[in-house]
Amino acid sequence: MVSLVQTDVSIWVALVHGLLSFFSPCVLPLIPGFIGIVLGGQKRFQRLAGFFIGFSVIFSLLGGFSSLLGTFLAKYGDILEKVIGIGIITLGILYMLEIQIFKGKNANVWKFKNAGFVGGLILGGAIGFVWIPCSSPVLASILLIAAQKSVLKGILLLFVYSLGISIPFLTIGAALSKALTFGFGKPKWEMWVKYIGGAFMIILGVLILLGKMKV
């Protein structure tokens, strides 16, 4: 029973991290264009399927790599837990301050507008890489959590993380992005997402650091 509860907690934490990444201020204004490429033109179903797989694979591989690294440090479990707690607290502060760990790069994704499954696969991977620098504090936080898990569990957590991004991205993303950014300059919602998301990460880090929460 305890193991099941812990599993549920980590899955839900991964999903919340994905939703936070979706609302990253530097990404949300780009979503209408991305959706226009994914869902516009010809072969949209094949391109959509390829996009989802490519997008999910990028983050799943990151989760597997993080867990693989964590297995080498397993004998330092107590120390690793403290490092992860402090790391997540630090990343929560960076998220509040809108400090990115990695510098983003422009990706020319418009050439995939009429691509099929393979093109969608490459497109999903490309957009995944665009997302990495923008959501770097949130992504780094969930990767720290994945480092405590087995490789398969790390892959699962980052797959769920990608679902947290993909579901709103492919459903309400375009309408939400336009509504929240239209005519407001830098909207107030960004401040609330920034502080609520950062506070969530800081509280999570403190609980892990104190040994009060196993994720």
FENLIN-V638952 format. One record per residue. N is the residue number from 1. SS is DSSP state (H for helix, E for strand, C for the rest). PSI is psi in whole degrees, 0 to 359 (NA if undefined). BURIAL is # if it has 24 or more other ideal C-beta (glycine too) atoms within 12 Angstrom, else .. Layout:
N,SS,PSI,BURIAL / N,SS,PSI,BURIAL
This chain:
1,C,315,. / 2,H,317,. / 3,H,320,. / 4,H,316,. / 5,H,316,. / 6,H,319,. / 7,H,314,. / 8,H,319,. / 9,H,313,. / 10,H,323,# / 11,H,315,# / 12,H,322,# / 13,H,318,# / 14,H,320,# / 15,H,317,# / 16,H,319,# / 17,H,321,# / 18,H,318,# / 19,H,320,# / 20,H,320,# / 21,H,324,# / 22,H,323,# / 23,C,13,# / 24,C,126,# / 25,H,329,# / 26,H,350,# / 27,H,318,# / 28,H,318,# / 29,C,341,# / 30,C,346,# / 31,H,317,# / 32,H,318,# / 33,H,316,# / 34,H,316,# / 35,H,324,# / 36,H,324,. / 37,H,316,# / 38,H,316,# / 39,H,355,# / 40,C,172,. / 41,C,203,. / 42,C,166,. / 43,C,38,. / 44,H,323,# / 45,H,313,. / 46,H,319,# / 47,H,321,# / 48,H,316,# / 49,H,314,# / 50,H,320,# / 51,H,312,# / 52,H,317,# / 53,H,314,# / 54,H,318,# / 55,H,315,# / 56,H,322,# / 57,H,319,# / 58,H,310,# / 59,H,326,# / 60,H,320,# / 61,H,321,# / 62,H,318,# / 63,H,318,# / 64,H,319,# / 65,H,317,. / 66,H,317,# / 67,H,321,# / 68,H,318,. / 69,H,321,. / 70,H,328,# / 71,H,330,. / 72,H,339,. / 73,C,10,. / 74,H,327,. / 75,H,346,. / 76,H,38,. / 77,H,313,. / 78,H,317,. / 79,H,318,. / 80,H,320,# / 81,H,317,# / 82,H,318,. / 83,H,318,. / 84,H,316,# / 85,H,311,# / 86,H,320,. / 87,H,316,# / 88,H,322,# / 89,H,314,# / 90,H,317,# / 91,H,326,# / 92,H,320,# / 93,H,317,# / 94,H,322,# / 95,H,317,# / 96,H,322,# / 97,C,0,. / 98,C,40,# / 99,C,120,. / 100,C,141,# / 101,C,323,. / 102,C,149,. / 103,C,129,. / 104,C,157,. / 105,C,147,. / 106,C,139,. / 107,C,127,# / 108,C,94,. / 109,C,354,# / 110,H,336,. / 111,H,350,. / 112,H,10,# / 113,C,322,# / 114,C,21,. / 115,C,163,# / 116,C,213,. / 117,H,312,. / 118,H,318,. / 119,H,320,# / 120,H,324,# / 121,H,314,# / 122,H,320,# / 123,H,316,# / 124,H,318,# / 125,H,319,# / 126,H,315,# / 127,H,327,# / 128,H,317,# / 129,H,326,# / 130,H,324,# / 131,H,330,# / 132,H,307,# / 133,H,326,# / 134,H,325,# / 135,C,23,# / 136,H,316,# / 137,H,319,# / 138,H,316,# / 139,H,315,# / 140,H,324,# / 141,H,313,# / 142,H,332,# / 143,H,326,# / 144,H,320,# / 145,H,319,# / 146,H,333,# / 147,C,341,# / 148,C,353,# / 149,C,171,# / 150,C,165,. / 151,H,315,# / 152,H,320,. / 153,H,323,# / 154,H,318,# / 155,H,317,# / 156,H,315,# / 157,H,317,# / 158,H,336,# / 159,H,316,# / 160,H,321,# / 161,H,315,# / 162,H,328,# / 163,H,320,# / 164,H,332,# / 165,H,314,# / 166,H,320,# / 167,H,306,. / 168,H,328,# / 169,H,316,# / 170,H,0,# / 171,C,289,. / 172,C,6,. / 173,H,308,# / 174,H,311,# / 175,H,317,. / 176,H,317,# / 177,H,315,# / 178,H,318,. / 179,H,321,. / 180,H,342,# / 181,H,350,# / 182,C,116,. / 183,C,13,. / 184,C,1,. / 185,C,241,. / 186,C,102,. / 187,C,157,. / 188,H,335,. / 189,H,330,. / 190,H,321,# / 191,H,317,. / 192,H,317,. / 193,H,318,# / 194,H,312,# / 195,H,320,. / 196,H,315,. / 197,H,316,# / 198,H,319,# / 199,H,320,. / 200,H,314,# / 201,H,319,# / 202,H,315,# / 203,H,318,. / 204,H,315,# / 205,H,319,# / 206,H,316,. / 207,H,319,. / 208,H,317,# / 209,H,323,# / 210,C,359,. / 211,C,19,. / 212,C,351,. / 213,C,129,# / 214,C,119,# / 215,C,NA,#
